[in-house]
Amino acid sequence: MRKELIAMILAGGQGSRLGVLTRDVAKPAVQFGGKYRIIDFPLTNCALSGIDTVGVLTQYKPLELNTYIGSGQPWDLDRGDGGVFTLPPYMTEHNGQWYKGTANAIYQNMEFIDKFNPTYVLILSGDHIYTMDYSKMLEHHKQKQADATIAMIPVAMEEAHRFGILETDSNDRVVSFEEKPVEPRSNTASMGIYIFNWDLLKAELIADENDLLSDNDFGKNIIPKMLQQRKAVFGYRFDGYWKDVGTVESLWQSNMDLLDNDSVDLYNEDWPVMYKSPSAAPHFLDKHCKLTNSFVTEGCYIDGTVNHSVIFDSVTIEEGAEVTDCIIMRGARICKGAKLSHAIIANDCVIGEYATVGLVDDSTYSSKYCTGGITLIGAGVKIDARCHIGKENMVIEDVKGGQR
């Protein structure tokens, strides 16, 4: 069997900067946009780009992610001559180990890749929100006769230190690359999307694995070494919406962008984001309900006020409750008279009657993970009636009456 291109999605990271949201699930399985998971975006992009063979490299808390992906049917990836495969680290007859870095993760799965004998391999991150036709990037790669191609996008200069930063010449050939530089020389960032000629990448991965000083990472090791060897590394300019949702604030912002940013279009008939749909009844809007500029998913009961928020399935918002600039995840209950602002409420939480979240300046549960005024309540947490949770707090356990 020979494939022109297969995709490998790096989905094994812990995502520790998302705090309690990734305590029990891998970051790509985190809920997004009312009815999606983060992993839906790269899987949809692969399917609609004509890529029918996808490996998903899992490691941290993989059960929910593996169960969600299943056979790949929601993304039309349940194929007899390809399909979607979840690939955890595994033992061989000689050894076995966790993935040490992004390059090592691909190295450990070279046998899987060789089974399909591809000409090109597409490497993706499993924790970004964007829609992209990878076939156009592949065509660019071929036209440039590249050894490797890096998708790139401009970012705010003050954010550039968080990314791999590259410089290109007038022909888009990469002349420098530095992973998370202290003092960035440009604001052109790598999107963590790479196309490699497989024969060349395979040789580079073997050499990298034999280098005891290597971090076994694409950004830190593989790409800089290819540039040192004067390999043909090119950039591919992307001008659509792209968001790295690696922090609580960026996850909140990307959900808010669904409501405000025309470049995030989940209703694009030419590129519909595919997902594994939960089974839920139609939502019900009661007589006191007031909705403004919000997403509301199936199975919700709403009798309160919802403004500029994303509401997942099976959420209850009772009479007199007010929800503003919030993400309310699956199965949560916002009780009578509660008021919430700039908060992420994880699945199955209960916010008690007349409690408040994100309205007061109180540091009882302050957290380094919560910035930009965003408050995070962990899955299944119960906040008792009339308790008040301050801004930029993260709550991971039940809050009883009298606590703040």
C-alpha positions in Angstrom: 0.0 0.0 0.0 1.4 3.4 -0.9 -0.1 6.8 0.2 1.0 10.1 -1.2 0.4 11.8 2.2 -0.6 10.7 5.7 -1.1 12.9 8.7 0.2 12.4 12.3 -1.5 14.5 15.0 0.5 15.1 18.2 -2.2 14.8 20.9 -0.4 13.4 23.9 0.5 16.6 25.8 -0.8 17.2 29.3 -1.9 20.7 28.7 -1.1 21.7 32.2 -1.7 25.5 31.5 -5.4 24.7 31.2 -5.4 23.9 34.9 -8.3 21.8 36.2 -9.8 21.4 32.7 -7.1 18.8 31.8 -6.9 17.1 35.2 -8.8 14.0 33.9 -8.6 14.4 30.1 -6.0 15.1 27.4 -6.1 18.7 26.0 -7.4 17.7 22.6 -10.5 16.2 24.3 -11.4 19.5 26.0 -14.8 20.8 25.0 -15.1 23.7 22.7 -17.7 25.9 21.1 -20.9 24.3 22.5 -20.7 20.9 20.8 -17.1 20.3 19.7 -13.8 19.0 21.1 -10.5 20.6 20.1 -9.5 17.5 18.3 -12.4 18.0 15.9 -10.6 20.7 14.0 -7.5 18.9 12.8 -9.6 15.7 12.1 -12.0 17.7 10.0 -9.2 19.5 8.2 -7.7 16.1 7.3 -10.9 14.7 6.1 -11.9 17.7 4.0 -8.4 18.0 2.6 -8.6 14.5 1.2 -6.3 12.8 3.7 -7.7 9.4 4.6 -5.0 8.0 6.8 -4.4 9.7 10.2 -2.4 8.7 13.2 -3.4 10.3 16.5 -0.5 10.1 19.0 -1.9 9.9 22.5 -0.2 9.7 25.9 -1.6 11.7 28.8 -5.1 10.6 30.1 -6.0 9.1 26.7 -9.2 7.2 27.6 -11.8 9.9 26.9 -9.9 11.0 23.7 -9.6 7.5 22.4 -13.3 6.8 23.1 -14.3 10.0 21.4 -12.4 9.3 18.3 -13.5 5.7 18.1 -13.6 4.4 14.5 -13.4 7.9 13.0 -16.9 7.7 11.5 -18.0 11.3 12.4 -15.1 12.6 10.3 -15.5 10.0 7.5 -12.3 8.4 8.5 -13.6 4.8 9.0 -11.8 3.5 6.0 -10.8 0.0 4.9 -7.6 1.2 3.2 -6.6 3.8 5.8 -8.6 5.5 8.5 -7.8 7.0 11.9 -5.5 5.2 14.4 -4.8 6.1 18.0 -1.1 5.5 18.7 0.0 5.4 22.4 3.6 4.7 23.4 4.1 0.9 23.5 6.6 -1.7 24.6 8.8 -3.5 22.0 10.7 -6.7 22.7 13.7 -4.6 23.6 12.3 -1.5 25.4 9.5 1.0 25.7 9.2 4.5 27.0 6.9 7.6 27.0 7.2 10.0 24.2 10.2 12.2 25.0 9.3 15.0 22.6 7.5 15.7 19.4 10.2 14.3 17.2 10.6 11.2 19.4 6.8 10.6 19.2 7.1 10.4 15.4 10.3 8.3 15.7 8.5 5.7 17.9 5.8 5.4 15.1 8.0 5.1 12.1 6.9 1.5 11.6 3.3 2.6 11.4 4.2 5.3 8.9 6.3 2.9 6.8 3.3 0.6 6.6 1.6 3.1 4.3 4.9 4.0 2.4 4.0 7.7 2.0 5.9 10.2 -0.1 5.0 13.0 2.4 4.1 13.2 6.1 2.0 16.0 7.6 2.7 16.7 11.2 -0.1 18.5 13.2 -0.7 19.7 16.7 -4.0 18.5 18.3 -4.7 21.6 20.3 -5.3 24.4 17.8 -8.6 26.0 16.6 -8.6 26.7 12.8 -9.9 25.4 9.5 -7.3 24.8 6.8 -7.1 23.0 3.5 -3.8 21.0 3.8 -3.9 20.1 0.1 -3.0 23.7 -0.8 0.0 23.5 1.6 1.0 20.2 -0.1 0.8 21.9 -3.5 3.0 24.7 -2.3 5.5 22.2 -0.9 5.7 20.5 -4.3 6.0 23.7 -6.2 8.9 24.8 -4.1 10.5 21.4 -4.3 10.9 21.6 -0.6 12.3 19.1 1.9 10.1 20.6 4.6 7.4 23.2 4.7 6.2 25.1 7.8 2.8 26.8 8.0 3.3 30.3 9.3 1.1 33.1 10.5 1.8 36.6 12.0 1.2 37.0 15.7 1.3 40.0 18.0 4.9 40.9 18.8 4.3 40.7 22.5 3.1 37.1 22.0 5.9 36.0 19.7 8.1 34.6 22.5 5.4 31.8 23.0 6.0 30.4 19.5 8.6 29.1 17.1 9.7 32.2 15.2 11.0 32.1 11.6 12.4 34.5 9.0 12.0 33.9 5.3 13.5 35.4 2.2 11.5 36.9 -0.7 10.9 33.4 -2.1 9.5 32.2 1.3 12.6 30.1 2.0 13.2 29.9 5.7 16.5 31.5 6.6 16.3 31.3 10.4 14.2 29.5 13.0 14.2 29.8 16.8 11.9 28.0 19.2 10.3 30.4 21.8 13.0 33.1 21.7 13.5 35.4 24.6 13.9 38.3 22.1 12.1 37.5 18.9 13.5 38.8 15.7 10.1 38.8 13.9 6.5 38.1 14.6 6.1 35.3 12.0 5.2 32.3 14.0 5.2 28.6 13.2 1.7 27.1 13.5 3.1 23.7 14.5 2.0 22.3 11.1 4.8 20.7 9.0 5.0 18.7 5.7 8.2 16.6 5.3 9.4 14.4 2.6 9.2 11.1 4.5 12.5 9.5 3.3 14.4 12.6 4.5 12.5 13.0 7.7 13.0 9.4 8.6 16.8 9.8 8.3 16.6 13.0 10.4 14.6 11.3 13.1 17.0 8.4 13.4 20.0 10.8 13.6 18.2 12.8 16.2 17.3 9.8 18.3 21.0 8.9 18.4 22.0 12.4 19.6 22.1 12.0 23.4 22.0 15.8 23.8 18.9 16.3 21.8 15.5 17.3 23.2 13.9 15.2 20.4 11.7 18.1 19.4 10.8 19.5 15.9 11.2 23.1 16.8 14.3 22.8 19.0 16.2 20.2 17.0 14.9 18.8 13.7 14.2 22.1 11.9 17.3 24.0 13.1 19.5 21.0 12.0 17.8 20.9 8.6 18.6 24.6 8.2 22.2 24.0 9.2 22.4 21.3 6.6 21.0 23.8 4.0 18.0 21.7 3.3 15.2 23.3 1.4 12.9 24.5 4.2 10.1 26.8 3.1 7.3 28.7 4.8 3.6 28.5 3.8 1.6 31.7 4.6 -1.8 31.2 6.2 -4.2 34.1 6.5 -7.2 32.5 8.2 -8.2 32.3 11.9 -5.8 30.2 14.0 -5.7 30.1 17.8 -3.4 28.1 20.1 -5.7 27.3 23.0 -3.0 26.3 25.4 -4.1 28.6 28.3 -7.4 29.3 30.1 -7.5 32.8 28.8 -6.8 31.7 25.1 -9.5 29.0 25.4 -12.0 31.5 26.7 -11.1 34.1 24.0 -11.4 31.6 21.2 -14.9 30.7 22.3 -15.8 34.4 22.5 -14.3 34.8 19.0 -17.1 32.4 17.7 -19.5 35.1 18.7 -17.7 38.2 17.4 -15.1 37.2 14.7 -16.4 36.6 11.2 -13.3 34.6 10.3 -14.4 31.8 12.7 -17.3 30.3 10.7 -18.6 27.0 12.1 -21.5 27.3 9.6 -19.4 27.3 6.4 -21.2 24.9 4.1 -17.9 24.3 2.2 -15.9 23.4 5.3 -18.3 22.2 8.1 -16.5 21.3 11.3 -17.4 17.7 12.0 -17.9 16.3 15.4 -19.3 13.3 17.4 -22.7 14.6 18.3 -24.1 14.0 21.9 -27.6 12.6 22.1 -29.7 15.4 23.6 -33.3 16.6 23.4 -34.1 20.0 21.8 -33.3 23.0 24.0 -36.2 24.7 25.8 -36.4 28.5 26.4 -38.8 29.3 29.2 -40.9 32.5 29.6 -38.2 34.5 31.5 -35.4 33.6 29.1 -33.4 36.4 27.5 -30.7 35.5 25.0 -28.2 37.9 23.3 -25.4 36.9 20.9 -24.9 33.4 22.2 -24.5 29.8 21.2 -27.0 27.4 22.8 -26.7 23.7 22.2 -29.3 20.9 22.3 -30.8 19.7 25.5 -30.6 23.0 27.4 -33.2 24.5 29.7 -32.9 28.3 29.9 -35.1 30.5 32.0 -32.5 33.2 32.9 -30.4 35.8 31.0 -27.6 34.7 28.7 -25.4 37.3 27.1 -22.4 36.8 24.8 -21.8 33.2 26.0 -21.3 29.7 24.7 -23.6 27.1 26.3 -23.0 23.4 25.8 -25.6 20.7 25.7 -27.8 19.7 28.6 -27.1 22.9 30.6 -29.8 24.4 33.0 -29.9 28.1 33.6 -32.7 28.9 36.1 -35.0 31.9 36.5 -33.2 35.1 37.5 -29.7 33.7 36.8 -27.4 35.9 34.7 -24.6 34.6 32.5 -22.3 37.1 30.7 -19.2 36.4 28.7 -19.1 32.8 29.9 -18.5 29.3 28.7 -20.9 26.8 30.3 -19.9 23.2 29.6 -22.0 20.1 29.3 -24.5 19.3 32.1 -23.8 22.3 34.3 -26.6 23.9 36.4 -26.8 27.6 37.1 -29.3 28.0 39.9 -31.9 30.7 40.5 -30.5 34.2 40.9 -26.8 33.2 40.4 -24.6 35.7 38.5 -21.6 34.8 36.4 -19.2 36.8 34.3 -16.0 36.0 32.3 -16.0 32.4 33.6 -15.5 28.9 32.3 -17.8 26.5 34.1 -16.7 22.9 33.4 -19.1 20.0 32.9 -21.6 18.9 35.6 -20.9 21.9 37.9 -23.7 23.3 40.1 -23.6 27.0 40.9 -26.0 27.5 43.8 -28.8 30.0 44.2 -27.6 33.7 44.3 -24.0 32.7 44.2 -21.6 34.8 42.1 -18.6 33.8 39.9 -16.1 36.3 38.5 -17.7 39.4 39.9 -15.8 40.3 43.0 -12.1 40.9 43.8 -11.3 38.0 46.0 -8.1 35.9 45.9 -9.2 32.9 48.0 -8.8 30.5 45.1 -6.4 32.6 42.9 -4.4 30.6 40.4 -1.5 31.1 38.0 -3.5 29.4 35.3 -6.2 32.1 35.3 -5.3 35.4 33.7 -7.2 38.1 31.8 -10.0 38.3 34.4 -11.1 34.7 33.6 -12.4 32.4 36.4 -12.4 28.6 36.1 -14.6 26.2 38.0 -13.6 22.5 37.6 -15.8 19.6 36.5 -18.4 18.4 39.0 -17.7 21.2 41.5 -20.6 22.4 43.5 -20.7 26.1 44.7 -23.2 26.5 47.5 -25.9 29.2 47.6 -24.7 32.7 48.1 -21.0 31.9 47.9 -18.9 34.3 45.9 -15.9 33.2 43.8 -13.6 36.0 42.8 -12.0 37.0 39.5 -9.0 35.0 38.2 -9.7 32.1 40.6 -9.7 28.4 39.9 -11.9 26.2 42.0 -11.2 22.4 42.1 -13.3 21.3 45.1 -16.8 22.0 46.3 -17.3 25.3 48.1 -19.6 25.1 51.1 -21.8 27.9 52.5 -19.8 30.4 54.5 -16.6 29.9 52.4 -15.5 32.4 49.9 
